[in-house]
Amino acid sequence: MALFVVEYTYNPETSSLRDDHRTQHRGWLTELVRRKVMRSTGPLTEGHGALFIVDAEDEDAVARLFTQDPFAQENLVEKVQIRGWTPAMGEFSE
């Protein structure tokens, strides 16, 4: 398995729609955390995006996984950026 960083960018105009689907989105994330696929996640401080650290086979697997996010299924994610990540120090390097 390898680690990937996924960054979501949201359109500020979809904020209320995200609120409508947040429970389903967080349920999806909670299940991934339980399965140890999602290693960490949270909103970016400016409020127009989120960051996810994911453990997966490859970038294609990550892309397929994120199509299952209720936010993605409702077209509430303006941009998704997936990058491989090799932590050199700290919690995720162990």
N, C-alpha and C positions, 0 to 999 in steps of 0.2 A: 504494500500500500504506500501511497505517497500523499503528501499534504498539498492542498491547494487553497489559495485565497480567492474568494469570490466577493466582488464588490457590486452592490446594487446602487443604481442612481434612480431616484424617484422624481417624477414631475410634481412640483408643489401643488398643482391644480388637482391632483388625485388624492390628496390627503384624506378627505372625508370618505372616499371609496375604500381606501386602505383601512380606515377605521371600521368599516362595515365587514371586512374580511380578516381582520387582525386575529380573531379567535381561531379561525381555521389555519391561518398562517403559523401562529404560535403552536398549535397542536401538531402540525406537520414538523416544525422544528424540534419540538419536545420529543417526538418519536425518533428523530434522527440522533438527538443527543443520547437518548436511552440506548440506541443501537451502537453508539460511539462512532458514528459516521460524522456527525457534526461535533467538532472539538470545541468550538467557541463561536459565539455570534452576538451581535448587538448593533443598535443603530449608530450611525455616525453623528457626531455632536451637532452638526448644523441642521440635522433633521431631514435631509433630503437624500438619505441613502443608508445602507447597512453594509456590514462586513461579516463574512462567514469564513471560518477555517474548517476545511472538510478533508477527511481521510478517504481516499478513493483510489481505484486502480489507475485511472488515467483521466485526462481532460475530457474526453468524450463521455465517460461515466458521470463526471460532475455535471456536464451540460445536460445530459439526460435526466439526472436527478433533479435539477433545478426547474425542469419543465413541469414537475409535479407540485411545485409550490403554488398554493392557492392564489398568491399575489400574481404570479406569472400567468396562471390560467385565466385570471381576470384582466390581463393586460395592464397591470398596475406598476410594472417595472419598466422604466424608460430605457435603461441600459444595464447589461450584465457583462462584467469583465471577469474572466477566469485566468488565474496565473498560478503556475507551479511555484512552490515555496520550499526552500531548504533552510530550516532554522539552524543557526550555528550555535546559539547559546540559549539557555533558559528552559522553561517548562516543556516546550514543544520539541526541543532538540534531543530529549532523553528517550 
